Amino acid sequence: MLKEHLICSEWLCLHFVSLSNQYTIYKVFF
C-alpha cells in the first residue's frame, strides 16, 4: 500500500516537473 502510494506520488512529481519544464520553455521561446 505504502509502496504503491510512493510510486504514485513519484509519478505525479515527475509529471509536474515535466509540465513546469514545458511552461518554462514556452516562456523562453514565446
C-alpha positions as CSV (number, residue, x, y, z in Angstrom):
1,M,0.0,0.0,0.0
2,L,2.7,2.5,1.0
3,K,4.9,1.4,-1.8
4,E,2.1,2.0,-4.4
5,H,1.4,5.4,-2.9
6,L,5.1,6.3,-3.2
7,I,5.2,5.3,-6.8
8,C,2.0,7.3,-7.5
9,S,3.5,10.4,-5.7
10,E,6.7,9.9,-7.7
11,W,4.8,9.8,-11.0
12,L,2.8,12.9,-10.1
13,C,6.0,14.7,-9.1
14,L,7.7,13.8,-12.4
15,H,4.6,14.8,-14.3
16,F,4.5,18.1,-12.6
17,V,8.2,18.7,-13.3
18,S,7.8,17.9,-17.0
19,L,4.8,20.3,-17.1
20,S,6.9,23.0,-15.4
21,N,9.7,22.5,-17.9
22,Q,7.3,22.8,-20.8
23,Y,5.9,26.0,-19.4
24,T,9.4,27.4,-18.8
25,I,10.4,26.5,-22.4
26,Y,7.2,28.1,-23.7
27,K,8.0,31.4,-21.8
28,V,11.6,31.4,-23.1
29,F,10.7,30.9,-26.7
30,F,7.4,32.8,-26.9
